[in-house]
Amino acid sequence: MSAASDDAPLSLWQQIKEDWIAHGRDWTKPGFRAVAVHRFGVWRMSIKPKLLRAPFSILYRAMFRHVRNVYGIELPYTVQLGRRVIIEHQSAIVIHGQTVIGDDSVIRQGVTMGNRYLDRPTEAPRLGKRVNVGAGAKILGAVTLGDDANVGANAVVLKDVPAGKTAVGIPAKIID
């Protein structure tokens, strides 16, 4: 079996295996479980007859609520989640349904990614590849974080962060 390229679509089990490896081959980690439930939620939407999809949707909703209520990780299936995304720790992670998270990114506990204004409910952050988001960070509004960007712990990001730069503070400022 040859290695799949980053552009080739993966099956549900291939994606889950890749995420399992990225999470240190530990299926008990809440972050891995949240990502696996997300992958299942996306997969079940590929079942076209709604009647056949219904039991999978019920199962997904139960698993989603379990992950949200027990682990404190809210990761809806509508999030565009890249490959090998790591959710490092559990608790108080809320990700807006329109958020885009690039490959190999790391999300830590207490992170919020959401809209900034009530009158613009669909605006959500876009994270590039290999973005590192520190504990307690808040990324709000239609901001873009470039590839290899870093967000410091407890930072409040309200403006775009260029590729390879680090944002820290309240409100976040670029430091390098």
Solvent accessible surface area in square Angstrom, and as a share of the most:
residue,aa,sasa,rsa
1,M,215,0.96
2,S,98,0.63
3,A,102,0.79
4,A,49,0.38
5,S,68,0.44
6,D,83,0.43
7,D,138,0.71
8,A,41,0.32
9,P,132,0.83
10,L,26,0.13
11,S,57,0.37
12,L,21,0.10
13,W,188,0.66
14,Q,66,0.29
15,Q,51,0.23
16,I,27,0.14
17,K,119,0.50
18,E,33,0.15
19,D,1,0.00
20,W,73,0.25
21,I,72,0.37
22,A,28,0.21
23,H,4,0.02
24,G,54,0.52
25,R,139,0.51
26,D,49,0.25
27,W,156,0.55
28,T,67,0.39
29,K,80,0.34
30,P,30,0.19
31,G,2,0.02
32,F,17,0.07
33,R,72,0.26
34,A,2,0.01
35,V,0,0.00
36,A,18,0.14
37,V,16,0.09
38,H,3,0.02
39,R,17,0.06
40,F,27,0.11
41,G,0,0.00
42,V,71,0.41
43,W,91,0.32
44,R,15,0.05
45,M,64,0.29
46,S,68,0.44
47,I,31,0.16
48,K,150,0.63
49,P,71,0.45
50,K,155,0.66
51,L,154,0.77
52,L,113,0.56
53,R,33,0.12
54,A,42,0.32
55,P,80,0.50
56,F,73,0.30
57,S,26,0.17
58,I,126,0.64
59,L,88,0.44
60,Y,0,0.00
61,R,89,0.32
62,A,60,0.47
63,M,56,0.25
64,F,14,0.06
65,R,110,0.40
66,H,95,0.42
67,V,9,0.05
68,R,78,0.28
69,N,105,0.54
70,V,85,0.49
71,Y,27,0.10
72,G,25,0.24
73,I,0,0.00
74,E,54,0.24
75,L,4,0.02
76,P,27,0.17
77,Y,61,0.23
78,T,66,0.38
79,V,3,0.02
80,Q,117,0.52
81,L,20,0.10
82,G,13,0.12
83,R,37,0.13
84,R,57,0.21
85,V,1,0.00
86,I,41,0.21
87,I,3,0.02
88,E,69,0.31
89,H,92,0.41
90,Q,75,0.33
91,S,59,0.38
92,A,63,0.49
93,I,0,0.00
94,V,67,0.39
95,I,3,0.02
96,H,38,0.17
97,G,17,0.16
98,Q,101,0.45
99,T,0,0.00
100,V,24,0.14
101,I,2,0.01
102,G,13,0.12
103,D,21,0.11
104,D,50,0.26
105,S,0,0.00
106,V,29,0.16
107,I,1,0.00
108,R,66,0.24
109,Q,68,0.30
110,G,15,0.14
111,V,0,0.00
112,T,38,0.22
113,M,0,0.00
114,G,9,0.09
115,N,45,0.23
116,R,105,0.38
117,Y,86,0.33
118,L,175,0.87
119,D,118,0.61
120,R,110,0.40
121,P,81,0.51
122,T,99,0.58
123,E,47,0.21
124,A,11,0.08
125,P,0,0.00
126,R,129,0.47
127,L,6,0.03
128,G,17,0.16
129,K,89,0.38
130,R,113,0.41
131,V,1,0.00
132,N,55,0.28
133,V,0,0.00
134,G,11,0.10
135,A,28,0.21
136,G,15,0.15
137,A,0,0.00
138,K,67,0.28
139,I,0,0.00
140,L,43,0.21
141,G,4,0.04
142,A,67,0.52
143,V,7,0.04
144,T,63,0.36
145,L,0,0.00
146,G,16,0.16
147,D,58,0.30
148,D,62,0.32
149,A,0,0.00
150,N,56,0.28
151,V,6,0.03
152,G,17,0.17
153,A,66,0.52
154,N,95,0.49
155,A,0,0.00
156,V,29,0.17
157,V,1,0.00
158,L,43,0.21
159,K,161,0.68
160,D,88,0.46
161,V,4,0.02
162,P,70,0.44
163,A,64,0.50
164,G,45,0.43
165,K,73,0.31
166,T,23,0.13
167,A,0,0.00
168,V,52,0.30
169,G,36,0.34
170,I,131,0.67
171,P,71,0.45
172,A,25,0.20
173,K,132,0.56
174,I,78,0.39
175,I,107,0.54
176,D,96,0.50
